Each structure stands twice: as C-alpha cells, then as structure tokens.
Amino acid sequence: MKQEKMNPKRLQRGDVVGVIAPASPPRIHELQRGVKFLQQLGLQVVLGKHIFKSHGYLAGTDDERLADFHDMIADSKVKAIFLARGGYGTARFAERIDYELIKQHRKIIWGYSDMTYLHLAIQQRSNIITFHGPMIASDLGQHHVNTITKQSVNQLFAPMSIWYSEAISRLQVIVNGKASGQLIGGNLTLITSTLGTPFEIDTIGKILLIEEIGEHPYQVDRMLNQLRLAGKLDEVAGIVVGDFSSITTSKLSLSLQDVLDHYFKTLLCPVMTGFKIGHEALNIGVPLGAQAMLDTKTKTMIVQPGVKR
C-alpha cells in the first residue's frame, strides 16, 4: 500500500519565510524585488547566510548552500522556504541532505527548474508535498510579473485545489483518457539526470509533469528516449506537458510536436500539452506529490490542495 504524501501547514500573514539559493546565484536587484513581493503578502523574510556568495556558476560552495538549506529547515520560526532561482547545483549535495530533519520539520518548499532534483529526492525520502512554482528572483523579482503567476502563491495561505482548464491556456490532447495519481516531475533534464541514481524517478501510477527551456528538439528526443528505455513511460498514469520555452528548430529538424507525438501517441494513458507551468511569464504553481486528476474530455487537470490548515 502506497503511503500518502504529507501536507505542510499553510502560511499565515506575519509568518517568517526563508529565501535561499541552493543552485546558481541570483541577481541582487531581482532578489530585492522578489523579497518585496513576499513582504507585500504580509510575510517576514529572512535570507540564507550565503545567498550572496558566488562560486563560479554556483551560489557558494556545496557546503555553504547545503548549510543554508538545513538552517532554514531546522529553524522553527521559518514556515516556508522559497528558492531565489534555479540554474544548476542542487543535485551536487542531494545525498548529504538530512531527509529525516525535513520530515520532522514539515514546511513549505517552493521552487522549480533545478529544484526538480530536490522535489523528487524529498518526496521519496521525506514523503512530503513540495511545490513547483515561480521563484523569488528569476520570476517574482522581474519588473513585470504576470498576475496569475503572482496569484498562484495564494495556494500557500489556504487549502485550495488547483483547477486548470482552457480558461487559462489552450490545451491540446495527444492521447485521450482520464487518470488520477500523484503529480510528480518538473524539468525534463533534471528528471532524466536522476536515472541510475539513488533518487531515480518512480513514475508508476503517477501523473508526470514535464517542462523544459532552451533545448533543441533532438535533445528533447534524446531525453524522452532515455525515459522510454528506462521503462519510465510504461506504467505512468498520465502526462502533463508544460512549457517548452525557447526551443530552437531548423529546416532539417523535427518539430517539438513531432517528437512529443513519437513518444506519447502510442501510450495507453492520457497526455495533454499546453499547460502554463515552466519557464515562462505565466507560470502556475502546483503541489508535487498531491493527488491529481487529468481528463482530456473536459480538458482539465485538478490538483488537490498542497497545504493543510
């Protein structure tokens, strides 16, 4: 019997939240604007001790970034942890994380992109729901932030289901059907990078979310083929295709749609594309590990609340 994921407690106005950079360093002016956004929600913000550090493409050394993460988890005053930005680096210390500490101090963890690796690791080892959502500097710290993107943070203040339909964006069906299961996944590159590691993604009976940025169709092809050969598409309950941003094609290239059709059209589960989840201005946060329902007839995805009262 599979164990249900545990929900972190909701936020309240006046709560303390932390912002860390466990991957690449944020731009300071974007971080400042993102922090202001959180403060306007009535939250008190504390920054990781090493958030302004830089170690090449990393926001400080592995030890420093891991220390910030553990400090925020262990601090009982901090009710949620937001990532400043993605980039690269979270997988470098995944095996050193104290997952029992995360389980004991169950709190909101919010971010996406490179955070995908930690989403998968934390759900497996700590059994808690985490959140795939816009980040503080690289998304919420921009000059102009999409209203719906900002509103998606409201799901952290009260238990609410996410209802996604064509009222938000045009959805396209690749395979018809209806399915339910835990929503998992995130960035396709990071998902693929878990294969053969202790944190390898488990897709059996799950609804798999994938999104990507800046890859050529052949690179997406390679990653989907690797998931196929690893058996990760065999028993998946459904597939939700989010934004594939800045995809470069040429006259000699297959299109992204060609690639998606090749790998998904023969699957015996519902597959829909067009969800505004990923590296675009409209980026809707969703709780990963929560139960979801995907229905191609009504073109809807419903995700159960990620927080509890």
C-alpha positions as CSV (number, residue, x, y, z in Angstrom):
1,M,0.0,0.0,0.0
2,K,1.5,3.3,-1.1
3,Q,1.7,6.0,1.6
4,E,0.0,9.3,1.0
5,K,2.3,12.3,0.9
6,M,2.1,14.6,4.0
7,N,1.0,18.2,3.6
8,P,2.9,21.1,5.1
9,K,1.0,23.6,7.2
10,R,-0.4,26.7,5.5
11,L,1.1,30.1,5.8
12,Q,-0.5,33.0,7.7
13,R,0.1,36.7,7.5
14,G,3.0,37.6,9.7
15,D,4.8,34.3,9.2
16,V,8.6,34.2,8.7
17,V,9.7,32.6,5.4
18,G,13.2,32.0,4.2
19,V,14.8,32.5,0.8
20,I,17.9,30.5,-0.3
21,A,19.9,29.9,-3.4
22,P,20.8,26.2,-3.5
23,A,21.8,26.3,-7.2
24,S,23.1,29.3,-9.0
25,P,23.5,32.9,-7.6
26,P,20.6,35.3,-8.1
27,R,20.9,38.9,-9.3
28,I,20.7,41.1,-6.3
29,H,18.2,43.6,-7.7
30,E,15.8,40.8,-8.8
31,L,16.2,39.2,-5.4
32,Q,15.3,42.5,-3.7
33,R,12.2,42.9,-5.8
34,G,11.1,39.3,-5.1
35,V,11.6,39.8,-1.4
36,K,9.4,42.9,-1.6
37,F,6.7,40.8,-3.2
38,L,6.7,38.4,-0.3
39,Q,6.6,41.3,2.2
40,Q,3.6,42.7,0.4
41,L,1.9,39.4,1.1
42,G,2.3,40.1,4.8
43,L,5.3,37.8,5.3
44,Q,8.6,38.4,7.1
45,V,11.6,37.4,5.0
46,V,15.0,36.1,6.1
47,L,17.7,35.3,3.7
48,G,20.2,32.4,3.7
49,K,23.5,33.4,5.2
50,H,25.3,32.6,2.0
51,I,22.8,33.7,-0.6
52,F,25.1,36.5,-1.9
53,K,28.0,34.1,-2.3
54,S,29.3,33.1,-5.7
55,H,31.4,30.1,-6.7
56,G,31.5,30.1,-10.4
57,Y,28.1,29.1,-11.6
58,L,27.1,28.1,-8.1
59,A,25.8,30.3,-5.3
60,G,28.6,29.4,-2.9
61,T,30.2,26.1,-2.2
62,D,28.2,22.9,-1.8
63,D,28.8,23.1,2.0
64,E,27.5,26.7,2.1
65,R,24.4,26.1,0.1
66,L,23.6,22.9,2.0
67,A,24.1,24.7,5.3
68,D,21.6,27.4,4.3
69,F,19.0,24.7,3.4
70,H,19.5,22.8,6.6
71,D,19.4,26.0,8.7
72,M,16.1,27.0,7.2
73,I,14.6,23.6,7.7
74,A,15.7,23.4,11.3
75,D,14.6,27.0,12.3
76,S,11.2,26.6,13.8
77,K,10.4,30.2,13.1
78,V,10.7,29.7,9.4
79,K,7.4,28.4,7.9
80,A,8.3,28.2,4.3
81,I,11.4,28.0,2.1
82,F,11.5,29.7,-1.3
83,L,14.2,29.3,-3.9
84,A,15.7,32.5,-5.3
85,R,16.4,31.0,-8.7
86,G,17.4,27.8,-10.4
87,G,20.4,27.3,-12.7
88,Y,22.4,24.3,-11.5
89,G,23.7,22.8,-8.3
90,T,21.1,21.1,-6.1
91,A,21.9,17.6,-7.2
92,R,25.5,18.1,-6.0
93,F,24.5,17.7,-2.3
94,A,21.3,15.6,-2.6
95,E,22.8,12.6,-0.9
96,R,24.0,14.8,2.0
97,I,20.6,16.2,2.9
98,D,19.1,15.3,6.3
99,Y,15.8,14.0,5.0
100,E,14.6,12.9,8.5
101,L,15.1,16.6,9.5
102,I,12.8,17.7,6.7
103,K,10.2,15.1,7.7
104,Q,10.4,16.3,11.4
105,H,10.1,20.0,10.4
106,R,7.5,19.7,7.7
107,K,7.2,23.0,5.9
108,I,6.5,24.5,2.5
109,I,9.4,24.2,0.0
110,W,8.8,26.2,-3.2
111,G,10.7,26.4,-6.5
112,Y,11.2,24.7,-9.9
113,S,13.8,24.1,-12.6
114,D,17.0,22.8,-11.0
115,M,14.8,22.3,-7.8
116,T,13.3,19.3,-9.7
117,Y,16.1,17.1,-8.4
118,L,15.2,18.0,-4.8
119,H,11.5,17.8,-5.4
120,L,12.0,14.1,-6.3
121,A,14.5,13.4,-3.6
122,I,12.5,15.0,-0.8
123,Q,9.2,13.3,-1.9
124,Q,11.0,9.9,-1.9
125,R,12.9,10.3,1.3
126,S,10.8,12.6,3.4
127,N,7.3,11.8,2.0
128,I,6.1,15.4,1.9
129,I,4.4,17.5,-0.7
130,T,6.6,20.2,-2.2
131,F,5.7,23.0,-4.7
132,H,6.7,23.6,-8.3
133,G,6.3,27.3,-8.5
134,P,7.8,30.7,-9.6
135,M,11.0,31.7,-7.9
136,I,11.7,34.8,-5.9
137,A,14.4,36.5,-8.0
138,S,14.1,35.0,-11.5
139,D,10.3,35.1,-11.7
140,L,8.7,37.2,-9.0
141,G,11.6,39.6,-9.0
142,Q,11.0,40.8,-12.6
143,H,9.8,44.3,-13.4
144,H,6.5,42.9,-14.8
145,V,5.1,39.8,-13.3
146,N,2.0,38.0,-14.7
147,T,-1.0,38.5,-12.4
148,I,-1.9,34.8,-12.4
149,T,1.7,33.9,-11.7
150,K,1.6,36.0,-8.6
151,Q,-1.9,34.7,-7.6
152,S,-0.7,31.1,-7.7
153,V,1.3,31.8,-4.5
154,N,-2.1,32.3,-2.7
155,Q,-2.5,28.4,-2.6
156,L,0.1,28.5,0.3
157,F,-2.3,30.6,2.6
158,A,-5.3,28.2,2.5
159,P,-6.0,24.7,1.3
160,M,-7.3,25.1,-2.3
161,S,-7.4,22.8,-5.3
162,I,-5.8,23.9,-8.5
163,W,-8.3,23.7,-11.3
164,Y,-6.6,24.0,-14.7
165,S,-8.7,24.3,-17.8
166,E,-8.7,26.1,-21.2
167,A,-9.8,29.2,-19.3
168,I,-6.1,29.6,-18.6
169,S,-4.5,28.4,-21.8
170,R,-5.2,26.4,-24.9
171,L,-4.7,22.7,-24.2
172,Q,-4.0,20.0,-26.9
173,V,-4.8,16.4,-26.5
174,I,-2.2,13.8,-27.7
175,V,-3.9,10.8,-26.2
176,N,-7.4,10.7,-24.9
177,G,-8.3,9.4,-21.5
178,K,-8.9,10.1,-17.8
179,A,-6.5,9.3,-15.0
180,S,-5.7,10.1,-11.4
181,G,-2.5,9.8,-9.4
182,Q,0.2,11.8,-7.6
183,L,1.5,14.7,-9.7
184,I,5.3,14.4,-9.9
185,G,8.1,15.7,-12.1
186,G,9.3,19.1,-13.3
187,N,12.2,19.9,-15.6
188,L,12.9,17.2,-18.1
189,T,16.7,17.5,-18.0
190,L,16.7,17.1,-14.2
191,I,14.2,14.2,-14.3
192,T,16.4,12.4,-16.8
193,S,19.5,13.1,-14.6
194,T,18.0,11.1,-11.7
195,L,18.1,7.8,-13.7
196,G,20.7,5.4,-12.3
197,T,21.0,7.3,-9.1
198,P,19.5,6.7,-5.6
199,F,16.9,9.3,-6.4
200,E,15.7,7.8,-9.7
201,I,12.2,9.0,-10.5
202,D,9.3,6.5,-9.9
203,T,6.5,7.1,-12.4
204,I,4.4,4.0,-11.8
205,G,0.8,5.1,-11.3
206,K,1.8,8.8,-11.3
207,I,0.9,11.8,-13.4
208,L,4.1,13.0,-14.9
209,L,4.7,16.7,-15.4
210,I,7.5,17.8,-17.8
211,E,8.7,21.2,-18.8
212,E,11.9,22.4,-20.4
213,I,13.8,25.5,-21.7
214,G,16.4,26.2,-24.3
215,E,16.8,22.7,-25.8
216,H,16.7,21.6,-29.4
217,P,14.0,19.0,-30.5
218,Y,16.7,16.4,-30.8
219,Q,17.8,17.0,-27.2
220,V,14.2,16.6,-26.0
221,D,14.1,13.4,-28.2
222,R,17.2,12.0,-26.5
223,M,15.8,12.6,-23.0
224,L,12.4,11.1,-23.8
225,N,14.0,8.1,-25.4
226,Q,16.1,7.6,-22.3
227,L,13.0,7.7,-20.2
228,R,11.3,5.2,-22.6
229,L,14.3,2.8,-22.5
230,A,14.4,3.1,-18.7
231,G,10.7,2.0,-18.6
232,K,9.5,5.3,-17.1
233,L,6.7,5.6,-19.7
234,D,5.4,2.1,-19.4
235,E,3.2,2.4,-16.3
236,V,2.7,6.2,-16.0
237,A,-0.9,7.1,-15.3
238,G,-0.8,10.3,-17.4
239,I,1.4,13.0,-18.8
240,V,1.1,16.8,-18.4
241,V,3.3,18.8,-20.8
242,G,4.1,22.2,-19.5
243,D,6.0,25.0,-21.3
244,F,8.9,24.1,-23.6
245,S,10.5,27.5,-23.8
246,S,13.0,28.8,-26.3
247,I,13.0,25.6,-28.3
248,T,15.3,26.1,-31.4
249,T,14.4,24.4,-34.7
250,S,15.8,24.5,-38.2
251,K,14.6,23.4,-41.6
252,L,16.3,20.0,-41.1
253,S,14.8,19.5,-37.7
254,L,11.8,17.6,-36.5
255,S,9.4,19.9,-34.6
256,L,8.8,19.6,-30.9
257,Q,5.3,18.3,-31.7
258,D,6.8,15.6,-33.9
259,V,9.0,14.5,-31.0
260,L,6.1,14.5,-28.5
261,D,3.8,12.6,-30.8
262,H,6.5,10.0,-31.5
263,Y,6.9,9.1,-27.8
264,F,3.4,9.7,-26.5
265,K,0.9,8.8,-29.2
266,T,1.2,5.1,-28.5
267,L,0.9,5.3,-24.8
268,L,-2.2,3.9,-23.1
269,C,-2.7,6.9,-20.8
270,P,-4.0,10.5,-21.2
271,V,-1.5,13.0,-22.5
272,M,-2.2,16.8,-22.8
273,T,0.1,19.7,-23.7
274,G,-0.2,23.5,-23.3
275,F,0.0,23.8,-19.5
276,K,1.5,27.1,-18.5
277,I,3.8,25.5,-16.0
278,G,7.5,26.2,-16.5
279,H,9.9,28.9,-17.7
280,E,7.5,31.5,-19.0
281,A,6.0,34.7,-17.6
282,L,2.7,32.8,-16.9
283,N,3.9,30.1,-14.5
284,I,1.3,28.5,-12.3
285,G,2.5,26.8,-9.1
286,V,1.4,23.3,-8.4
287,P,1.9,21.0,-5.4
288,L,4.0,18.0,-6.3
289,G,3.1,14.7,-4.6
290,A,-0.5,15.8,-4.3
291,Q,-3.3,13.8,-5.9
292,A,-4.3,15.0,-9.3
293,M,-6.9,14.1,-11.9
294,L,-6.4,14.6,-15.6
295,D,-9.3,14.4,-18.0
296,T,-8.9,15.0,-21.8
297,K,-12.6,15.1,-22.5
298,T,-13.2,18.2,-20.4
299,K,-9.6,19.3,-20.9
300,T,-9.0,19.8,-17.2
301,M,-6.4,19.0,-14.6
302,I,-7.4,19.2,-10.9
303,V,-4.7,19.0,-8.2
304,Q,-5.7,18.6,-4.6
305,P,-4.5,21.2,-2.0
306,G,-0.8,21.2,-1.2
307,V,-1.2,22.7,2.3
308,K,-3.3,21.9,5.4
309,R,-4.8,24.3,7.9
